[in-house]
């Protein structure tokens, strides 16, 4: 009899521990401990609760819970320059001593002397695309992936003195997990190179490579020594930035997001596409870099990229949440 009572007690405890969990997946603990309890944080958690509460007007079926995140400046820093550009510069430094033709290239020389203005000159940033082509094409996709992994294993951020892949924003990692716990599928939609981000996206963010939408070039199939390989080319480049982001979402995801998170004017079109005339409840979020002590502070005058002017102006009328990094995040990086 005592044994039966004990069994019933344990069953009751287990049911109490699991049966009270709802579609929100929040449980009893704070799902966002690196976020301060501010109205901006509340706007995000209330939105998630709204779209995951069954039998209410705001409920969104799980298949339509798509969240898209920019990468540079949104999931990790983009200062003093975007991390992929630092990879390019380090690759040039590594390769030019043994390659006189590469060393003589005017755009390579501009890159090595830090003349980023020359690389970014012109509407199409032809100089930057040129050095990207030199360091990102003509090799197999596996060779490129290996070069990124090697760089990540050795390179460190000049200010934080930590490997670049250890600089993901802790509040954003928690937000990604919180969304996935609530039935969202999370995607990266970034102007950065898709192949570059896919090397680490699963390990760093928990975002599978196939859920990374970025700038891409074409690849060509070959058999080399009886083995199938894909060769990276620059025959056609899709730039996943500004108006390219909604186009990329349509082309590669095929569903309209209900949550979009960015940090710059380059993300404005993505937030508009997500929140204007969406048949589902939706939310746009901008990360405002306001913390010079723990990270960086900029908007209209970023160190290199991430200008935030027109999107910040639109946020008020559009009802977007503007996250103040200094006020809303009690921690920036993991310990």
BELUR-V847633 format. One record per residue. N is the residue number from 1. RES is the residue in one small letter. PSI is psi in radians with two decimals (none if undefined). NEAR is the number of other ideal C-beta (glycine too) atoms within 10 Angstrom. D_CENTER is the distance of its C-alpha to the mean C-alpha in Angstrom with 2 decimals. Layout:
{{N RES PSI NEAR D_CENTER} {N RES PSI NEAR D_CENTER}}
This chain:
{{1 x -0.75 5 57.36} {2 x -0.68 6 55.43} {3 x -0.78 7 53.16} {4 x -0.72 8 52.51} {5 x -0.68 9 51.71} {6 x -0.74 10 49.25} {7 x -0.80 10 47.50} {8 x -0.65 10 47.31} {9 x -0.77 10 45.90} {10 x -0.71 10 43.11} {11 x -0.73 10 42.28} {12 x -0.73 11 42.18} {13 x -0.76 10 39.82} {14 x -0.72 10 37.44} {15 x -0.71 10 37.54} {16 x -0.55 9 36.93} {17 x -0.49 11 33.90} {18 x -0.57 9 32.27} {19 x -0.38 9 33.96} {20 x -0.13 9 32.79} {21 x 2.27 12 29.09} {22 x -3.05 13 28.08} {23 x -0.34 14 25.39} {24 x -0.42 19 23.35} {25 x 0.34 16 23.10} {26 x -0.52 18 23.29} {27 x -2.76 13 26.47} {28 x -0.19 7 28.26} {29 x 2.83 6 25.80} {30 x 2.08 13 23.12} {31 x -0.22 18 19.77} {32 x 1.12 17 17.98} {33 x -0.38 12 20.22} {34 x -0.02 19 18.02} {35 x 2.34 24 18.14} {36 x 2.73 16 21.48} {37 x 1.37 11 23.61} {38 x 2.91 13 23.19} {39 x -0.56 9 23.44} {40 x -0.77 18 19.73} {41 x -0.74 18 18.92} {42 x -0.63 12 21.78} {43 x -0.59 16 20.55} {44 x -0.84 21 17.51} {45 x -0.60 19 19.76} {46 x -0.64 13 22.48} {47 x -0.81 18 20.37} {48 x -0.74 24 19.37} {49 x -0.71 16 23.05} {50 x -0.81 16 24.23} {51 x -0.16 26 22.45} {52 x 0.02 23 23.31} {53 x 1.93 15 26.92} {54 x 2.69 9 29.17} {55 x 0.56 5 32.17} {56 x 2.77 10 30.91} {57 x -0.51 7 30.30} {58 x -0.01 13 26.57} {59 x 2.35 14 25.91} {60 x 2.18 20 23.35} {61 x 2.61 10 23.91} {62 x -0.61 12 21.32} {63 x -0.34 9 20.90} {64 x 0.08 16 19.70} {65 x 1.44 22 17.23} {66 x 2.22 23 14.03} {67 x 2.31 23 10.91} {68 x 2.41 29 8.07} {69 x 2.29 27 4.85} {70 x 2.85 28 4.15} {71 x -1.22 26 2.55} {72 x 2.10 24 6.27} {73 x -0.15 26 8.17} {74 x -0.78 24 6.05} {75 x -0.42 26 4.81} {76 x 2.97 21 7.44} {77 x 2.85 25 10.27} {78 x 0.32 26 11.12} {79 x 2.62 21 14.83} {80 x -0.29 15 17.44} {81 x 2.87 18 15.58} {82 x 2.53 22 12.24} {83 x -0.61 23 12.24} {84 x -0.60 25 12.77} {85 x -0.65 21 15.70} {86 x -0.63 16 17.10} {87 x -0.78 20 17.07} {88 x -0.81 24 19.02} {89 x -0.73 18 21.41} {90 x -0.61 15 22.10} {91 x -0.72 19 22.78} {92 x -0.75 21 25.19} {93 x -0.62 11 26.92} {94 x -0.63 14 27.37} {95 x -0.48 14 28.70} {96 x -0.59 18 30.81} {97 x -0.52 9 33.68} {98 x 0.15 8 34.64} {99 x 1.54 14 33.99} {100 x -0.62 8 36.26} {101 x -0.75 8 35.15} {102 x -0.73 16 31.51} {103 x -0.48 14 32.68} {104 x -0.16 10 34.79} {105 x 2.22 17 32.05} {106 x -0.67 10 31.91} {107 x -0.56 19 28.15} {108 x -0.75 24 27.74} {109 x -0.71 15 30.24} {110 x -0.74 19 28.39} {111 x -0.74 26 25.18} {112 x -0.48 15 27.19} {113 x 0.09 9 28.96} {114 x 0.33 11 25.79} {115 x 1.29 14 26.69} {116 x -0.43 19 23.25} {117 x -0.67 9 25.07} {118 x -0.66 16 26.87} {119 x -0.58 22 23.76} {120 x 0.00 13 22.26} {121 x 2.54 14 25.66} {122 x 2.69 11 26.27} {123 x -0.62 5 24.40} {124 x 0.08 10 22.92} {125 x 0.88 13 22.06} {126 x -0.66 12 24.40} {127 x -0.75 21 24.70} {128 x -0.78 20 21.03} {129 x -0.59 19 20.96} {130 x -0.86 17 24.16} {131 x -0.53 22 23.00} {132 x -0.73 21 19.86} {133 x -0.68 16 22.42} {134 x -0.58 20 24.59} {135 x -0.17 22 22.08} {136 x -0.09 24 20.08} {137 x 2.98 17 22.98} {138 x 0.07 13 26.38} {139 x 2.91 16 25.30} {140 x 2.80 17 24.54} {141 x -0.62 14 21.10} {142 x -0.69 11 22.20} {143 x -0.71 12 23.33} {144 x -0.80 21 20.08} {145 x -0.74 16 18.19} {146 x -0.66 13 20.93} {147 x -0.63 19 20.62} {148 x -0.76 21 16.95} {149 x -0.73 13 17.96} {150 x -0.74 12 20.98} {151 x -0.80 22 19.18} {152 x -0.53 18 16.77} {153 x -0.31 9 19.99} {154 x -0.56 9 21.83} {155 x 2.59 15 19.89} {156 x 2.61 12 19.36} {157 x 2.39 17 17.90} {158 x -0.48 10 20.96} {159 x -0.82 12 20.87} {160 x -0.20 14 19.63} {161 x 0.73 7 21.35} {162 x 2.65 12 18.91} {163 x 2.52 14 17.13} {164 x -0.63 20 13.71} {165 x 0.08 19 12.23} {166 x 0.24 14 14.00} {167 x 0.35 20 12.25} {168 x 2.47 19 9.33} {169 x 2.14 22 10.28} {170 x -0.77 17 12.80} {171 x -0.60 23 12.89} {172 x -0.63 21 9.32} {173 x -0.71 18 10.24} {174 x -0.69 17 13.36} {175 x -0.75 28 12.03} {176 x -0.80 21 10.20} {177 x -0.71 16 13.59} {178 x -0.77 20 15.56} {179 x -0.78 23 14.27} {180 x -0.63 16 14.92} {181 x -0.37 16 18.24} {182 x 0.41 21 19.03} {183 x 0.20 18 18.70} {184 x 2.60 23 15.33} {185 x 2.25 19 13.40} {186 x 2.33 21 9.63} {187 x 2.61 24 7.68} {188 x 2.28 24 4.63} {189 x 1.76 29 6.57} {190 x 2.67 32 6.36} {191 x -0.24 22 9.58} {192 x 2.89 21 9.09} {193 x 2.26 24 11.29} {194 x -0.78 20 10.66} {195 x -0.66 21 13.27} {196 x -0.85 25 11.93} {197 x -0.56 25 8.57} {198 x -0.32 20 10.76} {199 x -0.63 21 13.00} {200 x -0.07 19 11.12} {201 x -0.70 23 8.44} {202 x -0.81 14 11.41} {203 x -0.71 10 12.93} {204 x -0.76 18 10.33} {205 x -0.20 23 8.24} {206 x 0.34 13 10.95} {207 x 2.08 23 9.17} {208 x 2.62 13 11.88} {209 x -0.62 14 11.88} {210 x -0.13 11 13.45} {211 x 0.43 20 10.62} {212 x 2.08 26 8.40} {213 x 2.09 23 9.47} {214 x -3.08 24 9.67} {215 x 2.41 22 12.73} {216 x 2.69 17 15.49} {217 x 2.93 19 19.12} {218 x 2.77 14 21.91} {219 x 2.70 16 23.27} {220 x 2.44 10 26.93} {221 x 2.39 8 28.58} {222 x 2.75 11 31.38} {223 x 2.05 8 33.64} {224 x 2.03 9 34.09} {225 x 0.70 5 36.89} {226 x 0.10 5 36.68} {227 x 2.38 9 32.99} {228 x 2.31 9 30.40} {229 x 2.78 16 27.66} {230 x 2.24 16 25.14} {231 x 2.23 17 25.43} {232 x 2.31 20 22.64} {233 x 3.02 15 24.09} {234 x 0.46 15 23.40} {235 x -0.68 9 25.72} {236 x 2.26 8 23.20} {237 x 2.15 17 19.78} {238 x 2.07 17 17.48} {239 x 1.98 16 15.36} {240 x 1.24 26 12.38} {241 x 2.68 22 12.62} {242 x -2.14 16 14.71} {243 x -0.33 14 17.08} {244 x -0.37 19 15.55} {245 x -0.87 28 12.59} {246 x -0.66 20 15.14} {247 x -0.74 15 17.02} {248 x -0.67 25 14.26} {249 x -0.81 24 13.68} {250 x -0.76 12 17.45} {251 x -0.71 12 17.95} {252 x -0.40 18 15.54} {253 x -0.80 16 15.07} {254 x 0.09 8 18.42} {255 x 2.56 13 17.98} {256 x 2.27 19 17.31} {257 x 2.77 29 14.66} {258 x -0.12 22 16.22} {259 x 2.24 26 13.27} {260 x 2.34 31 10.73} {261 x 2.16 30 8.72} {262 x -2.97 29 8.39} {263 x 0.05 27 10.36} {264 x 3.05 28 12.56} {265 x -0.43 21 15.17} {266 x -0.28 24 13.05} {267 x -0.03 31 11.34} {268 x -0.79 26 14.86} {269 x -0.64 20 15.85} {270 x -0.73 29 13.02} {271 x -0.64 28 14.16} {272 x -0.79 19 17.72} {273 x -0.58 22 17.43} {274 x -0.65 28 16.17} {275 x -0.34 20 18.79} {276 x 2.12 10 21.82} {277 x 0.61 8 24.46} {278 x 2.31 13 22.33} {279 x -0.32 9 24.91} {280 x 2.77 16 23.01} {281 x 2.50 15 22.19} {282 x 2.84 21 18.82} {283 x 2.34 24 16.81} {284 x 2.41 26 14.72} {285 x 2.29 26 13.06} {286 x 2.30 28 12.68} {287 x 2.04 27 11.87} {288 x 2.09 21 14.96} {289 x 1.80 24 15.38} {290 x 0.11 18 18.94} {291 x 1.49 16 19.46} {292 x -0.46 11 21.11} {293 x -0.82 8 22.65} {294 x -0.39 12 19.79} {295 x -1.87 21 17.02} {296 x 2.75 19 17.61} {297 x 2.07 14 19.14} {298 x 2.80 20 18.74} {299 x -1.28 18 18.32} {300 x -0.43 9 20.93} {301 x 1.31 8 21.30} {302 x 2.82 18 18.16} {303 x -0.71 15 18.93} {304 x -0.97 15 17.65} {305 x 3.00 18 14.80} {306 x 0.49 25 13.16} {307 x 2.30 17 16.46} {308 x 1.74 26 16.73} {309 x -1.17 13 20.14} {310 x -0.65 11 20.65} {311 x -0.65 26 17.72} {312 x -0.65 18 19.07} {313 x -0.68 12 22.51} {314 x -0.42 17 21.65} {315 x -0.71 19 19.99} {316 x -0.82 9 23.49} {317 x -0.51 7 25.07} {318 x -0.24 15 22.23} {319 x 0.39 12 21.98} {320 x 2.63 24 18.31} {321 x 2.19 19 17.50} {322 x 1.88 18 16.91} {323 x 2.14 26 15.76} {324 x 1.90 16 17.84} {325 x -0.69 20 16.29} {326 x -0.71 16 19.86} {327 x -0.56 13 21.46} {328 x -0.32 23 19.02} {329 x 2.11 25 17.54} {330 x -0.16 12 20.34} {331 x 2.46 15 18.34} {332 x -0.89 19 15.39} {333 x 2.83 18 15.14} {334 x 2.73 12 16.85} {335 x none 4 20.44}}
